[in-house]
Amino acid sequence: MLSKNQIKLINKLKLKKHRLESNVFVAEGIKTIKELLQSDLKLQHLYTTESFNLELPLETLVSEIDLKRISFLTNPNQALAVFEIPKTKQIDVSQLCVALDDVRDPGNLGTIIRLCDWFGISDLICNIGTVDCYNPKVVQATMGSITRVNISYLDLEVFLKESNVPVYGAFMEGENVYTHGELLDSGILVMGNEANGVSKNIEALITEKISIPRFGELKATESLNVATATSILLSEFKRRTIET
């Protein structure tokens, strides 16, 4: 049985400030947890209704009622684990990186992390206002991909000013990505905020504005979801690298 203090400490990890103070985050669900256990992440503790047979003093069997008390999900999925937040590695801009200018929705960030993993993007750069990648909803949405992408939070404006590489930006009025003359498999692809797009100060640092053309007859759709747009643009960048 979990103590009231254990329940309180885990529940506090729903908030970013407590995750930063403790340097830990929560992951839920057997599939996600097993993915994380196969990575370099350090497990602090595992609470589960069924043993993982870790042969480590880090596993506590709990009842479904207790799991529900510490879970952030409406329907808890058999297990909850607490992992240490890893140190961020150095960013490699010699390969294509994705940068997010204050993306706020956890589902969007989680999906973008999975897309980076899928398309072989090693570095995801997040402006300070971007939702925390260790938000429980983000972790859940990544389905383990969070372990394979180096995610950095920094002042994006300062970083771009200091980066001597092409900076691509997604804009409605940009050049058609499918007919753009050259898309280098290096540099930085900037994706904007869900409501406001790329901010003015970041826009001033973009060297190549690109867009996804609308093919519908009416062309009435205002914009694409940022995660959807990211998938289309990364697909085109990577398609260009395939030798024909």
Backbone as CSV, one residue per row, in Angstrom:
resi,resn,N_x,N_y,N_z,CA_x,CA_y,CA_z,C_x,C_y,C_z
1,MET,0.844,-1.203,0.000,0.000,0.000,0.000,0.876,1.249,0.000
2,LEU,0.496,2.215,-0.805,1.260,3.456,-0.888,0.952,4.360,0.304
3,SER,1.989,5.054,0.762,1.784,6.008,1.842,1.228,7.310,1.292
4,LYS,0.646,8.104,2.158,0.115,9.403,1.737,1.238,10.296,1.202
5,ASN,2.430,10.159,1.800,3.565,10.969,1.364,4.008,10.580,-0.051
6,GLN,4.020,9.273,-0.348,4.384,8.818,-1.697,3.386,9.339,-2.735
7,ILE,2.119,9.238,-2.395,1.065,9.704,-3.300,1.208,11.202,-3.555
8,LYS,1.476,11.950,-2.502,1.627,13.399,-2.614,2.814,13.769,-3.500
9,LEU,3.945,13.097,-3.294,5.154,13.398,-4.056,4.974,13.104,-5.546
10,ILE,4.329,11.992,-5.856,4.116,11.636,-7.264,3.127,12.590,-7.913
11,ASN,2.057,12.916,-7.200,1.048,13.828,-7.753,1.630,15.211,-8.046
12,LYS,2.622,15.626,-7.264,3.253,16.934,-7.486,4.005,16.985,-8.815
13,LEU,4.389,15.811,-9.337,5.162,15.764,-10.577,4.332,16.109,-11.804
14,LYS,3.048,16.355,-11.594,2.204,16.821,-12.700,2.606,18.234,-13.110
15,LEU,3.220,18.977,-12.164,3.614,20.361,-12.418,5.095,20.451,-12.774
16,LYS,5.381,21.284,-13.751,6.748,21.439,-14.255,7.723,21.843,-13.155
17,LYS,7.339,22.783,-12.298,8.278,23.280,-11.278,8.722,22.170,-10.336
18,HIS,7.821,21.247,-10.029,8.181,20.139,-9.147,9.026,19.102,-9.876
19,ARG,8.785,18.917,-11.173,9.646,18.013,-11.946,11.070,18.561,-11.997
20,LEU,11.192,19.866,-12.180,12.524,20.480,-12.237,13.224,20.421,-10.888
21,GLU,12.457,20.650,-9.820,13.034,20.597,-8.478,13.543,19.199,-8.143
22,SER,12.768,18.186,-8.540,13.108,16.799,-8.220,13.981,16.142,-9.287
23,ASN,14.035,16.765,-10.473,14.764,16.230,-11.620,14.268,14.842,-12.026
24,VAL,12.954,14.641,-11.910,12.350,13.375,-12.312,11.049,13.640,-13.062
25,PHE,10.575,12.621,-13.783,9.303,12.732,-14.490,8.579,11.392,-14.445
26,VAL,7.315,11.408,-14.799,6.467,10.222,-14.739,6.189,9.682,-16.136
27,ALA,6.223,8.370,-16.262,5.805,7.691,-17.491,4.780,6.634,-17.110
28,GLU,3.769,6.456,-17.954,2.713,5.493,-17.643,2.469,4.532,-18.795
29,GLY,2.011,3.331,-18.438,1.697,2.314,-19.426,2.843,1.348,-19.632
30,ILE,2.544,0.069,-19.712,3.574,-0.959,-19.825,4.435,-0.776,-21.078
31,LYS,3.810,-0.525,-22.217,4.573,-0.378,-23.473,5.556,0.780,-23.394
32,THR,5.081,1.951,-22.939,5.959,3.126,-22.827,7.078,2.884,-21.834
33,ILE,6.745,2.327,-20.679,7.751,2.101,-19.638,8.821,1.121,-20.104
34,LYS,8.410,0.057,-20.791,9.393,-0.912,-21.288,10.342,-0.272,-22.304
35,GLU,9.813,0.627,-23.131,10.665,1.366,-24.086,11.698,2.185,-23.324
36,LEU,11.252,2.875,-22.283,12.150,3.730,-21.501,13.174,2.915,-20.730
37,LEU,12.771,1.724,-20.268,13.695,0.863,-19.538,14.818,0.342,-20.426
38,GLN,14.582,0.272,-21.723,15.606,-0.193,-22.661,16.573,0.916,-23.063
39,SER,16.311,2.133,-22.592,17.163,3.276,-22.925,18.185,3.520,-21.817
40,ASP,18.878,4.648,-21.918,19.867,5.014,-20.902,19.242,5.745,-19.715
41,LEU,17.937,5.958,-19.759,17.281,6.650,-18.649,17.410,5.849,-17.359
42,LYS,17.564,6.568,-16.262,17.706,5.912,-14.968,16.360,5.840,-14.263
43,LEU,15.936,4.626,-13.965,14.670,4.410,-13.269,14.821,4.741,-11.794
44,GLN,13.914,5.563,-11.284,13.913,5.839,-9.846,12.994,4.868,-9.120
45,HIS,11.796,4.648,-9.685,10.891,3.679,-9.068,9.788,3.289,-10.040
46,LEU,9.282,2.067,-9.843,8.208,1.538,-10.670,7.077,1.056,-9.778
47,TYR,5.880,1.534,-10.078,4.678,1.113,-9.347,3.791,0.372,-10.331
48,THR,3.475,-0.875,-10.043,2.761,-1.685,-11.012,1.819,-2.692,-10.359
49,THR,0.764,-3.014,-11.067,-0.180,-4.023,-10.567,0.283,-5.426,-10.951
50,GLU,1.262,-5.524,-11.853,1.834,-6.799,-12.263,3.357,-6.663,-12.323
51,SER,4.072,-7.610,-11.747,5.521,-7.492,-11.652,6.193,-7.476,-13.021
52,PHE,7.211,-6.602,-13.163,8.041,-6.549,-14.366,9.236,-7.497,-14.234
53,ASN,9.399,-8.080,-13.045,10.527,-8.982,-12.771,11.872,-8.323,-13.066
54,LEU,12.044,-7.116,-12.525,13.286,-6.371,-12.749,14.466,-6.903,-11.946
55,GLU,14.174,-7.636,-10.884,15.207,-8.124,-9.970,16.006,-6.955,-9.398
56,LEU,15.311,-5.847,-9.176,15.903,-4.654,-8.581,14.978,-4.159,-7.467
57,PRO,15.536,-3.511,-6.453,14.679,-3.005,-5.360,13.986,-1.698,-5.732
58,LEU,13.478,-1.649,-6.960,12.883,-0.412,-7.458,11.425,-0.609,-7.856
59,GLU,10.908,-1.796,-7.614,9.564,-2.135,-8.062,8.641,-2.335,-6.870
60,THR,7.497,-1.687,-6.900,6.497,-1.834,-5.844,5.184,-2.283,-6.456
61,LEU,4.687,-3.421,-5.984,3.381,-3.891,-6.433,2.299,-3.103,-5.705
62,VAL,1.363,-2.574,-6.467,0.292,-1.773,-5.881,-1.054,-2.280,-6.373
63,SER,-2.084,-1.909,-5.664,-3.430,-2.278,-6.084,-3.894,-1.334,-7.188
64,GLU,-4.924,-1.708,-7.894,-5.477,-0.843,-8.938,-5.994,0.466,-8.340
65,ILE,-6.480,0.380,-7.114,-6.978,1.589,-6.432,-5.829,2.549,-6.152
66,ASP,-4.710,2.004,-5.650,-3.546,2.864,-5.379,-2.960,3.434,-6.669
67,LEU,-2.943,2.613,-7.728,-2.417,3.106,-9.001,-3.254,4.278,-9.499
68,LYS,-4.550,4.186,-9.306,-5.433,5.267,-9.736,-5.161,6.546,-8.948
69,ARG,-4.723,6.403,-7.696,-4.439,7.573,-6.862,-3.211,8.344,-7.340
70,ILE,-2.289,7.656,-8.004,-1.068,8.333,-8.444,-1.047,8.562,-9.957
71,SER,-1.984,7.955,-10.675,-1.983,8.073,-12.134,-2.506,9.429,-12.587
72,PHE,-1.976,9.893,-13.726,-2.461,11.128,-14.351,-3.437,10.810,-15.483
73,LEU,-3.732,9.526,-15.675,-4.638,9.097,-16.729,-6.040,8.855,-16.176
74,THR,-7.035,9.045,-17.002,-8.411,8.748,-16.597,-8.568,7.260,-16.338
75,ASN,-7.946,6.453,-17.193,-7.954,4.997,-17.039,-6.515,4.501,-16.923
76,PRO,-6.002,4.349,-15.695,-4.613,3.924,-15.494,-4.306,2.616,-16.215
77,ASN,-3.049,2.523,-16.705,-2.650,1.384,-17.527,-1.617,0.504,-16.842
78,GLN,-1.975,-0.120,-15.738,-1.207,-1.158,-15.051,0.107,-0.728,-14.410
79,ALA,0.720,0.342,-14.888,2.027,0.695,-14.342,2.318,2.187,-14.468
80,LEU,3.066,2.672,-13.497,3.565,4.054,-13.497,5.008,4.014,-13.022
81,ALA,5.873,4.706,-13.748,7.288,4.725,-13.388,7.781,6.161,-13.233
82,VAL,8.750,6.322,-12.369,9.399,7.617,-12.169,10.845,7.480,-12.643
83,PHE,11.212,8.316,-13.610,12.563,8.288,-14.176,13.272,9.611,-13.919
84,GLU,14.591,9.558,-13.864,15.377,10.789,-13.749,15.430,11.493,-15.104
85,ILE,15.361,12.818,-15.079,15.473,13.607,-16.304,16.937,13.602,-16.754
86,PRO,17.224,13.186,-17.973,18.617,13.112,-18.439,19.196,14.487,-18.748
87,LYS,20.499,14.547,-18.776,21.169,15.789,-19.165,21.058,15.971,-20.676
88,THR,20.890,17.221,-21.100,20.800,17.518,-22.530,22.182,17.429,-23.160
89,LYS,22.236,16.835,-24.352,23.501,16.716,-25.072,23.704,17.925,-25.981
90,GLN,24.899,18.068,-26.488,25.218,19.172,-27.397,24.440,19.021,-28.701
91,ILE,23.948,20.133,-29.227,23.159,20.136,-30.463,24.077,20.054,-31.669
92,ASP,23.714,19.198,-32.627,24.504,19.016,-33.840,23.736,19.608,-35.025
93,VAL,24.089,20.820,-35.432,23.381,21.472,-36.541,23.961,21.097,-37.902
94,SER,24.930,20.180,-37.928,25.430,19.708,-39.213,24.424,18.759,-39.865
95,GLN,23.473,18.283,-39.063,22.353,17.501,-39.567,21.084,18.334,-39.397
96,LEU,20.032,17.976,-40.111,18.782,18.714,-40.008,18.226,18.619,-38.591
97,CYS,17.908,19.780,-38.018,17.278,19.859,-36.702,15.891,20.476,-36.855
98,VAL,15.025,20.209,-35.913,13.716,20.856,-35.864,13.712,21.794,-34.668
99,ALA,13.199,23.007,-34.860,13.082,23.986,-33.772,11.620,24.400,-33.632
100,LEU,11.150,24.486,-32.403,9.763,24.850,-32.129,9.703,26.208,-31.447
101,ASP,8.940,27.108,-32.048,8.782,28.462,-31.522,7.503,28.532,-30.682
102,ASP,7.608,28.087,-29.432,6.508,28.162,-28.453,5.298,27.312,-28.826
103,VAL,5.530,26.060,-29.174,4.422,25.111,-29.356,3.884,24.776,-27.962
104,ARG,2.590,24.911,-27.767,2.021,24.830,-26.414,1.236,23.549,-26.130
105,ASP,0.763,22.869,-27.141,-0.097,21.707,-26.915,0.739,20.446,-26.668
106,PRO,0.522,19.747,-25.539,1.304,18.539,-25.237,1.191,17.463,-26.306
107,GLY,-0.006,17.290,-26.861,-0.185,16.284,-27.905,0.624,16.600,-29.137
108,ASN,0.672,17.882,-29.505,1.473,18.289,-30.665,2.955,18.027,-30.433
109,LEU,3.443,18.400,-29.253,4.864,18.182,-28.973,5.184,16.697,-28.961
110,GLY,4.340,15.892,-28.319,4.584,14.455,-28.281,4.636,13.856,-29.670
111,THR,3.726,14.280,-30.534,3.701,13.780,-31.907,4.937,14.220,-32.671
112,ILE,5.361,15.467,-32.474,6.555,15.972,-33.164,7.804,15.217,-32.719
113,ILE,7.878,14.871,-31.443,9.008,14.069,-30.962,9.018,12.708,-31.664
114,ARG,7.852,12.093,-31.810,7.758,10.815,-32.523,8.159,10.979,-33.984
115,LEU,7.752,12.094,-34.590,8.125,12.353,-35.986,9.634,12.510,-36.138
116,CYS,10.247,13.211,-35.203,11.714,13.356,-35.241,12.376,11.986,-35.174
117,ASP,11.883,11.144,-34.307,12.409,9.783,-34.182,12.215,9.017,-35.486
118,TRP,11.051,9.127,-36.071,10.719,8.403,-37.313,11.603,8.840,-38.477
119,PHE,11.807,10.153,-38.595,12.566,10.685,-39.733,14.064,10.844,-39.439
120,GLY,14.508,10.339,-38.313,15.939,10.368,-38.020,16.478,11.729,-37.656
121,ILE,15.637,12.563,-37.043,16.080,13.878,-36.573,16.607,13.729,-35.153
122,SER,17.883,13.957,-34.963,18.506,13.712,-33.658,18.211,14.806,-32.647
123,ASP,18.081,16.064,-33.131,17.933,17.198,-32.221,16.628,17.948,-32.431
124,LEU,15.889,18.135,-31.340,14.691,18.968,-31.324,14.978,20.141,-30.401
125,ILE,14.919,21.357,-30.953,15.249,22.570,-30.206,13.953,23.295,-29.867
126,CYS,13.749,23.577,-28.597,12.501,24.195,-28.149,12.753,25.568,-27.541
127,ASN,12.040,26.563,-28.058,12.077,27.872,-27.415,11.526,27.741,-25.998
128,ILE,11.933,28.639,-25.116,11.598,28.539,-23.699,10.096,28.395,-23.452
129,GLY,9.261,29.029,-24.284,7.822,28.989,-24.069,7.148,27.706,-24.519
130,THR,7.906,26.787,-25.109,7.336,25.513,-25.568,6.984,24.643,-24.365
131,VAL,5.891,23.901,-24.477,5.456,23.024,-23.391,6.588,22.066,-23.001
132,ASP,6.667,21.743,-21.724,7.720,20.873,-21.207,7.595,19.468,-21.791
133,CYS,8.685,18.944,-22.317,8.648,17.613,-22.924,8.433,16.515,-21.892
134,TYR,8.608,16.824,-20.599,8.377,15.835,-19.553,7.010,15.985,-18.894
135,ASN,6.169,16.819,-19.493,4.766,16.858,-19.131,4.213,15.437,-19.348
136,PRO,3.449,14.894,-18.396,2.957,13.511,-18.542,2.228,13.239,-19.852
137,LYS,1.480,14.222,-20.349,0.750,14.044,-21.611,1.710,13.954,-22.794
138,VAL,2.806,14.713,-22.727,3.803,14.662,-23.798,4.498,13.303,-23.795
139,VAL,4.936,12.881,-22.617,5.624,11.596,-22.483,4.746,10.474,-23.025
140,GLN,3.465,10.507,-22.666,2.519,9.494,-23.130,2.416,9.492,-24.648
141,ALA,2.357,10.692,-25.243,2.183,10.814,-26.694,3.417,10.378,-27.475
142,THR,4.598,10.426,-26.861,5.819,10.044,-27.587,5.968,8.538,-27.753
143,MET,5.289,7.764,-26.923,5.353,6.294,-27.008,6.801,5.778,-26.987
144,GLY,7.638,6.407,-26.185,9.023,5.958,-26.050,10.021,6.705,-26.904
145,SER,9.560,7.459,-27.890,10.490,8.181,-28.776,11.279,9.256,-28.042
146,ILE,10.792,9.679,-26.885,11.489,10.717,-26.116,12.898,10.270,-25.734
147,THR,13.146,8.969,-25.707,14.469,8.457,-25.348,15.461,8.532,-26.501
148,ARG,14.962,8.753,-27.713,15.831,8.706,-28.896,16.014,10.049,-29.581
149,VAL,15.504,11.099,-28.974,15.639,12.454,-29.531,16.238,13.359,-28.459
150,ASN,17.274,14.090,-28.830,17.888,15.040,-27.894,17.070,16.325,-27.897
151,ILE,16.426,16.647,-26.777,15.520,17.788,-26.704,16.150,18.880,-25.845
152,SER,16.307,20.060,-26.437,16.959,21.178,-25.746,16.003,22.354,-25.622
153,TYR,16.005,22.992,-24.452,15.214,24.207,-24.228,16.173,25.379,-24.073
154,LEU,15.956,26.404,-24.891,16.872,27.547,-24.869,16.184,28.770,-25.472
155,ASP,16.902,29.874,-25.493,16.417,31.092,-26.145,16.650,30.910,-27.637
156,LEU,15.589,30.616,-28.370,15.729,30.273,-29.785,16.290,31.427,-30.598
157,GLU,15.914,32.649,-30.269,16.420,33.803,-31.010,17.937,33.893,-30.908
158,VAL,18.459,33.758,-29.712,19.908,33.804,-29.495,20.592,32.655,-30.228
159,PHE,19.991,31.474,-30.136,20.586,30.290,-30.774,20.674,30.459,-32.287
160,LEU,19.605,30.963,-32.904,19.603,31.133,-34.358,20.602,32.198,-34.797
161,LYS,20.741,33.246,-33.992,21.703,34.295,-34.320,23.131,33.746,-34.332
162,GLU,23.382,32.757,-33.510,24.732,32.211,-33.380,24.970,31.013,-34.296
163,SER,23.927,30.570,-34.995,24.042,29.379,-35.848,24.328,29.782,-37.289
164,ASN,25.428,29.309,-37.808,25.838,29.654,-39.172,25.391,28.561,-40.152
165,VAL,24.071,28.291,-40.155,23.514,27.257,-41.028,22.203,27.774,-41.618
166,PRO,21.690,27.164,-42.687,20.400,27.590,-43.233,19.290,27.426,-42.196
167,VAL,18.394,28.390,-42.147,17.253,28.328,-41.230,15.977,28.377,-42.060
168,TYR,15.301,27.247,-42.133,14.040,27.148,-42.871,12.889,27.432,-41.909
169,GLY,11.858,28.101,-42.406,10.704,28.390,-41.575,9.419,28.084,-42.304
170,ALA,8.434,27.532,-41.598,7.143,27.202,-42.202,6.215,28.415,-42.152
171,PHE,5.813,28.885,-43.342,4.936,30.052,-43.451,3.876,29.798,-44.516
172,MET,2.710,30.407,-44.342,1.660,30.290,-45.352,2.096,30.914,-46.671
173,GLU,2.891,31.981,-46.578,3.291,32.695,-47.790,4.683,32.294,-48.273
174,GLY,5.222,31.199,-47.763,6.547,30.764,-48.185,6.539,30.111,-49.555
175,GLU,7.723,29.738,-50.026,7.842,29.078,-51.325,7.357,27.639,-51.227
176,ASN,6.662,27.192,-52.227,6.144,25.824,-52.290,7.283,24.832,-52.002
177,VAL,7.122,24.025,-50.946,8.194,23.118,-50.544,8.489,22.076,-51.621
178,TYR,7.498,21.738,-52.438,7.684,20.701,-53.451,8.455,21.206,-54.677
179,THR,8.456,22.504,-54.869,9.177,23.067,-56.017,10.384,23.898,-55.585
180,HIS,10.639,23.939,-54.304,11.789,24.681,-53.791,13.065,24.079,-54.381
181,GLY,13.940,24.939,-54.841,15.125,24.490,-55.547,16.008,23.538,-54.783
182,GLU,16.273,23.827,-53.510,17.200,22.999,-52.746,16.775,22.958,-51.287
183,LEU,16.695,21.763,-50.747,16.426,21.565,-49.320,17.589,20.757,-48.761
184,LEU,18.441,21.408,-48.010,19.632,20.750,-47.494,19.302,19.861,-46.305
185,ASP,19.949,18.707,-46.218,19.761,17.820,-45.072,20.701,18.252,-43.943
186,SER,20.683,19.546,-43.703,21.442,20.143,-42.597,20.761,21.465,-42.286
187,GLY,21.059,22.033,-41.147,20.422,23.286,-40.774,19.246,23.077,-39.836
188,ILE,18.343,24.055,-39.826,17.273,24.084,-38.835,15.932,24.369,-39.510
189,LEU,14.923,23.559,-39.176,13.561,23.773,-39.651,12.734,24.305,-38.487
190,VAL,12.235,25.544,-38.606,11.480,26.185,-37.517,9.982,26.045,-37.762
191,MET,9.284,25.557,-36.742,7.832,25.443,-36.769,7.256,26.362,-35.693
192,GLY,6.167,27.061,-36.040,5.638,28.089,-35.147,4.555,27.632,-34.183
193,ASN,4.138,28.566,-33.373,3.071,28.377,-32.392,1.742,28.049,-33.074
194,GLU,0.906,27.250,-32.412,-0.360,26.801,-32.990,-1.262,27.956,-33.425
195,ALA,-1.325,29.003,-32.634,-2.244,30.108,-32.933,-1.597,31.236,-33.721
196,ASN,-0.316,31.499,-33.454,0.326,32.689,-34.012,1.433,32.414,-35.022
197,GLY,1.758,31.164,-35.234,2.834,30.846,-36.166,4.201,31.239,-35.616
198,VAL,5.119,31.510,-36.515,6.475,31.917,-36.118,6.438,33.373,-35.681
199,SER,7.018,33.669,-34.525,7.018,35.033,-33.992,7.891,35.957,-34.841
200,LYS,7.636,37.255,-34.744,8.331,38.236,-35.587,9.843,38.233,-35.381
201,ASN,10.282,38.110,-34.132,11.728,38.138,-33.882,12.435,36.909,-34.443
202,ILE,11.729,35.774,-34.445,12.306,34.573,-35.039,12.208,34.638,-36.563
203,GLU,11.109,35.179,-37.077,10.926,35.312,-38.519,12.068,36.103,-39.155
204,ALA,12.562,37.104,-38.443,13.638,37.937,-38.971,14.931,37.147,-39.183
205,LEU,15.024,35.978,-38.561,16.240,35.169,-38.651,16.102,33.996,-39.617
206,ILE,14.917,33.856,-40.213,14.685,32.786,-41.178,15.357,33.129,-42.512
207,THR,16.107,32.195,-43.055,16.773,32.442,-44.337,15.988,31.878,-45.521
208,GLU,15.113,30.888,-45.278,14.316,30.271,-46.335,12.893,30.045,-45.836
209,LYS,11.923,30.788,-46.376,10.520,30.569,-46.010,9.915,29.536,-46.957
210,ILE,9.347,28.483,-46.380,8.730,27.437,-47.191,7.293,27.227,-46.752
211,SER,6.492,26.674,-47.651,5.083,26.447,-47.331,4.604,25.135,-47.937
212,ILE,3.484,24.642,-47.424,2.825,23.452,-47.954,1.626,23.942,-48.769
213,PRO,1.600,23.693,-50.069,0.505,24.224,-50.892,-0.835,23.552,-50.578
214,ARG,-1.909,24.316,-50.745,-3.258,23.775,-50.611,-3.731,23.298,-51.979
215,PHE,-4.253,22.077,-52.028,-4.691,21.501,-53.296,-6.208,21.479,-53.441
216,GLY,-6.914,21.736,-52.349,-8.367,21.733,-52.424,-8.882,22.797,-53.380
217,GLU,-9.992,22.537,-54.025,-10.530,23.461,-55.028,-10.832,24.826,-54.443
218,LEU,-11.408,24.858,-53.240,-11.783,26.139,-52.628,-10.609,26.804,-51.908
219,LYS,-9.641,25.987,-51.484,-8.480,26.492,-50.733,-8.931,27.358,-49.554
220,ALA,-9.919,26.843,-48.834,-10.519,27.616,-47.746,-9.939,27.276,-46.378
221,THR,-9.204,26.174,-46.275,-8.632,25.788,-44.983,-7.581,26.801,-44.561
222,GLU,-7.729,27.313,-43.361,-6.852,28.401,-42.906,-5.418,27.943,-42.712
223,SER,-5.236,26.788,-42.072,-3.878,26.321,-41.792,-3.907,24.843,-41.422
224,LEU,-2.722,24.243,-41.318,-2.587,22.860,-40.879,-2.157,22.814,-39.424
225,ASN,-2.528,21.757,-38.742,-2.004,21.487,-37.408,-0.480,21.439,-37.475
226,VAL,0.197,21.979,-36.459,1.658,22.096,-36.508,2.346,20.731,-36.601
227,ALA,1.799,19.722,-35.946,2.408,18.388,-36.034,2.221,17.803,-37.428
228,THR,1.040,18.008,-38.012,0.784,17.536,-39.372,1.726,18.222,-40.363
229,ALA,1.868,19.540,-40.216,2.762,20.290,-41.098,4.207,19.815,-40.944
230,THR,4.609,19.530,-39.725,5.966,19.043,-39.480,6.202,17.725,-40.202
231,SER,5.223,16.840,-40.165,5.373,15.535,-40.817,5.530,15.686,-42.326
232,ILE,4.750,16.576,-42.927,4.816,16.781,-44.381,6.164,17.369,-44.780
233,LEU,6.615,18.370,-44.037,7.883,19.026,-44.377,9.069,18.088,-44.169
234,LEU,9.069,17.341,-43.073,10.178,16.405,-42.842,10.196,15.319,-43.911
235,SER,9.027,14.880,-44.329,8.964,13.873,-45.379,9.599,14.386,-46.671
236,GLU,9.329,15.649,-47.000,9.899,16.209,-48.222,11.406,16.420,-48.088
237,PHE,11.851,16.908,-46.922,13.289,17.066,-46.708,14.003,15.726,-46.884
238,LYS,13.456,14.692,-46.271,14.106,13.387,-46.327,13.974,12.742,-47.703
239,ARG,12.878,12.999,-48.397,12.716,12.457,-49.740,13.827,12.950,-50.650
240,ARG,14.244,14.201,-50.442,15.286,14.784,-51.297,16.648,14.078,-51.111
241,THR,16.799,13.399,-49.979,18.088,12.749,-49.702,18.200,11.368,-50.341
242,ILE,17.052,10.865,-50.837,17.043,9.523,-51.436,17.601,9.589,-52.853
243,GLU,18.583,8.781,-53.130,19.181,8.753,-54.472,18.244,8.047,-55.439
244,THR,18.031,8.653,-56.562,17.152,8.044,-57.580,17.968,7.554,-58.758
